[in-house]
Amino acid sequence: MKGFTILAGIAMVLVYATGLQAQDSIPTKGFAAFDETGVFKPYEFNRHAVGDDEIQIEILYSGICHSDLHNVHGEWRKEEYPMVPGHEIAGKVVKVGKNVTKFKVGDYAGVCCIINSCHECDFCKNGQEHYCSHTVSTYHNHDPYHNNERTQGGYSNNYVISEDYAILIPQNADLSRVAPLLCAGITTYSPIKFAGVKAGDKVGVAGFGGLGYMAVRYLKHFGADVTVFDLTEDKRGDAANLGAERYVNVTNSDEMKGLDNPFDFIISTIPTNYDPFSI
């Protein structure tokens, strides 16, 4: 009977702990793709409880990145469904763990495409977590640091993330414009800063879609002389409105004349494979 009593006690503890965990988990509503057709439907699931070093964000805006579409349609790998995409997330902090120092309730916070890593490798220790072999994606991934739960993205009403991987957004920011900066924005800002672009530099922007738009905005802020390259005429006015000095339609051979090596830096935002020497 003594052994039975011990086992019964353990069972009660396990039941209590399991019930507590279920109670503390966070009910979440989102929109998910249920197969490769990409038809979205309402989807309810639970996120893990807020840990000591984590924050809970009420999602107010989530950008739509083209990689979301690739993932939804399973164009890059075999995917697991239901899938809630979205890795350009902006919202308000509604709960903080006891060890959190970077955020307080009411702050604005953003989430990008990586939400965790090992914290132990040389990359993680030197601020280059994106090179870690054990990163966790914002969605369509399994999180080994939280019982291997499936990660689901920003097309939902909340997110739970370590404060180390959340971005503090200034309170005076127009939050409706912030979300795309967390992927498209940093994708162009990072190489421009790495290249050390400065006022007066002559810079070419190849491709004038979403990323190209961001690149021109940054480059003009830094005082660069900007030339935009694209395939169509319907973007010429937009490039001029953003301050680009020149717009070159690469299908027009006359516009390509005199452009042999005039640039200090060229940033390519073209999303498909191409031969840059054929332009």
KELUMMAR-717932 format. One record per residue (C-alpha): residue in three letters; x, y, z. Coordinates in steps of 0.25 Angstrom, whole numbers, plus 5000, padded with zeros to 4 digits. Layout:
<atoms>
rest;px;py;pz
ala;X;Y;Z;
...
</atoms>
This chain:
<atoms>
rest;px;py;pz
met;5000;5000;5000;
lys;5012;5009;5003;
gly;5017;5008;4988;
phe;5003;5010;4983;
thr;5002;5023;4992;
ile;5015;5028;4986;
leu;5010;5025;4972;
ala;4997;5032;4974;
gly;5004;5044;4980;
ile;5013;5045;4968;
ala;5001;5043;4958;
met;4993;5054;4965;
val;5005;5064;4964;
leu;5006;5060;4949;
val;4992;5063;4947;
tyr;4993;5076;4955;
ala;5005;5080;4947;
thr;4999;5077;4933;
gly;4986;5084;4937;
leu;4994;5096;4941;
gln;5002;5096;4929;
ala;4989;5095;4920;
gln;4983;5106;4929;
asp;4995;5115;4927;
ser;4996;5113;4912;
ile;4991;5125;4904;
pro;4979;5123;4895;
thr;4982;5129;4881;
lys;4973;5132;4869;
gly;4979;5133;4855;
phe;4977;5130;4840;
ala;4984;5118;4835;
ala;4987;5111;4822;
phe;4982;5096;4823;
asp;4989;5091;4810;
glu;4997;5096;4798;
thr;4986;5103;4792;
gly;4988;5114;4801;
val;4973;5116;4805;
phe;4973;5123;4819;
lys;4963;5119;4830;
pro;4961;5123;4844;
tyr;4970;5114;4853;
glu;4971;5114;4868;
phe;4983;5108;4876;
asn;4991;5110;4889;
arg;5004;5117;4891;
his;5013;5113;4902;
ala;5012;5121;4915;
val;5020;5134;4917;
gly;5034;5130;4923;
asp;5043;5138;4932;
asp;5050;5144;4921;
glu;5039;5145;4911;
ile;5028;5155;4907;
gln;5014;5154;4901;
ile;5011;5163;4890;
glu;4997;5167;4886;
ile;4999;5167;4871;
leu;4993;5179;4864;
tyr;5000;5178;4850;
ser;5006;5167;4842;
gly;5013;5170;4829;
ile;5011;5160;4817;
cys;5025;5156;4812;
his;5026;5149;4799;
ser;5033;5137;4806;
asp;5020;5135;4814;
leu;5014;5131;4800;
his;5026;5122;4797;
asn;5024;5115;4810;
val;5009;5114;4809;
his;5010;5108;4796;
gly;5021;5098;4800;
glu;5030;5104;4789;
trp;5043;5103;4797;
arg;5041;5090;4804;
lys;5031;5080;4809;
glu;5022;5088;4819;
glu;5014;5084;4831;
tyr;5000;5089;4832;
pro;4992;5096;4838;
met;5002;5108;4836;
val;5000;5122;4842;
pro;5010;5131;4834;
gly;5015;5144;4837;
his;5029;5149;4842;
glu;5027;5164;4841;
ile;5020;5166;4854;
ala;5017;5179;4862;
gly;5009;5181;4874;
lys;5007;5184;4889;
val;5014;5177;4901;
val;5003;5172;4910;
lys;5011;5163;4919;
val;5025;5162;4923;
gly;5033;5151;4931;
lys;5039;5154;4944;
asn;5053;5155;4939;
val;5050;5164;4927;
thr;5057;5177;4927;
lys;5056;5182;4913;
phe;5041;5183;4912;
lys;5029;5188;4921;
val;5015;5186;4919;
gly;5010;5196;4909;
asp;5022;5197;4901;
tyr;5022;5194;4886;
ala;5030;5182;4881;
gly;5033;5175;4868;
val;5037;5161;4864;
cys;5045;5158;4852;
cys;5048;5144;4845;
ile;5056;5138;4857;
ile;5051;5136;4871;
asn;5061;5127;4877;
ser;5075;5121;4876;
cys;5085;5113;4885;
his;5091;5125;4893;
glu;5103;5117;4894;
cys;5111;5116;4881;
asp;5121;5127;4877;
phe;5111;5133;4867;
cys;5101;5135;4878;
lys;5111;5140;4888;
asn;5116;5151;4878;
gly;5102;5156;4873;
gln;5101;5148;4861;
glu;5090;5139;4865;
his;5085;5138;4850;
tyr;5097;5129;4847;
cys;5094;5119;4859;
ser;5091;5105;4854;
his;5080;5104;4864;
thr;5071;5116;4861;
val;5056;5115;4862;
ser;5048;5122;4852;
thr;5035;5131;4855;
tyr;5026;5120;4848;
his;5027;5107;4841;
asn;5037;5102;4851;
his;5038;5093;4863;
asp;5044;5100;4876;
pro;5053;5091;4883;
tyr;5054;5101;4895;
his;5039;5100;4897;
asn;5036;5085;4897;
asn;5038;5085;4882;
glu;5024;5092;4880;
arg;5021;5097;4866;
thr;5023;5111;4864;
gln;5012;5119;4857;
gly;5013;5133;4852;
gly;5008;5147;4852;
tyr;4994;5145;4845;
ser;4989;5144;4859;
asn;4985;5152;4871;
asn;4997;5149;4880;
tyr;5011;5145;4881;
val;5021;5140;4892;
ile;5036;5142;4890;
ser;5048;5144;4898;
glu;5052;5158;4901;
asp;5065;5156;4894;
tyr;5058;5154;4881;
ala;5048;5165;4881;
ile;5050;5179;4876;
leu;5047;5191;4885;
ile;5039;5200;4876;
pro;5039;5215;4880;
gln;5025;5220;4886;
asn;5024;5231;4876;
ala;5025;5222;4864;
asp;5014;5220;4854;
leu;5012;5206;4857;
ser;5003;5204;4844;
arg;5016;5206;4836;
val;5026;5198;4845;
ala;5023;5183;4842;
pro;5030;5183;4828;
leu;5042;5189;4834;
leu;5045;5176;4842;
cys;5048;5168;4829;
ala;5048;5176;4816;
gly;5053;5188;4823;
ile;5065;5182;4830;
thr;5068;5173;4818;
thr;5072;5186;4810;
tyr;5077;5195;4822;
ser;5087;5184;4826;
pro;5095;5184;4813;
ile;5094;5199;4811;
lys;5100;5201;4825;
phe;5110;5190;4823;
ala;5115;5196;4810;
gly;5117;5210;4818;
val;5109;5218;4807;
lys;5110;5233;4810;
ala;5105;5246;4804;
gly;5109;5248;4790;
asp;5112;5233;4787;
lys;5106;5228;4774;
val;5097;5216;4776;
gly;5089;5207;4767;
val;5077;5200;4772;
ala;5073;5188;4763;
gly;5059;5184;4764;
phe;5048;5194;4769;
gly;5038;5186;4777;
gly;5036;5186;4792;
leu;5050;5184;4795;
gly;5055;5194;4784;
tyr;5045;5204;4790;
met;5051;5203;4804;
ala;5065;5204;4798;
val;5063;5217;4791;
arg;5057;5223;4803;
tyr;5069;5219;4812;
leu;5079;5223;4801;
lys;5072;5237;4799;
his;5072;5239;4815;
phe;5087;5236;4814;
gly;5089;5247;4803;
ala;5093;5237;4792;
asp;5091;5239;4777;
val;5081;5228;4773;
thr;5079;5221;4760;
val;5067;5211;4759;
phe;5067;5200;4749;
asp;5055;5192;4746;
leu;5047;5186;4734;
thr;5035;5195;4733;
glu;5031;5209;4731;
asp;5020;5209;4741;
lys;5029;5211;4753;
arg;5037;5223;4747;
gly;5028;5233;4754;
asp;5029;5226;4767;
ala;5044;5226;4767;
ala;5044;5241;4763;
asn;5035;5244;4775;
leu;5044;5237;4784;
gly;5056;5246;4780;
ala;5063;5236;4770;
glu;5072;5244;4761;
arg;5070;5234;4749;
tyr;5061;5223;4745;
val;5066;5213;4735;
asn;5057;5204;4728;
val;5067;5192;4725;
thr;5059;5188;4713;
asn;5062;5201;4706;
ser;5076;5200;4701;
asp;5077;5215;4699;
glu;5075;5217;4714;
met;5087;5207;4717;
lys;5097;5215;4710;
gly;5108;5222;4718;
leu;5106;5214;4730;
asp;5119;5206;4729;
asn;5124;5205;4744;
pro;5119;5219;4749;
phe;5114;5214;4763;
asp;5121;5213;4776;
phe;5111;5202;4781;
ile;5099;5194;4775;
ile;5088;5187;4783;
ser;5080;5177;4776;
thr;5066;5174;4781;
ile;5062;5165;4769;
pro;5055;5153;4775;
thr;5058;5143;4763;
asn;5071;5137;4757;
tyr;5077;5146;4746;
asp;5090;5149;4740;
pro;5095;5162;4744;
phe;5104;5164;4732;
ser;5093;5162;4723;
ile;5086;5175;4727;
</atoms>
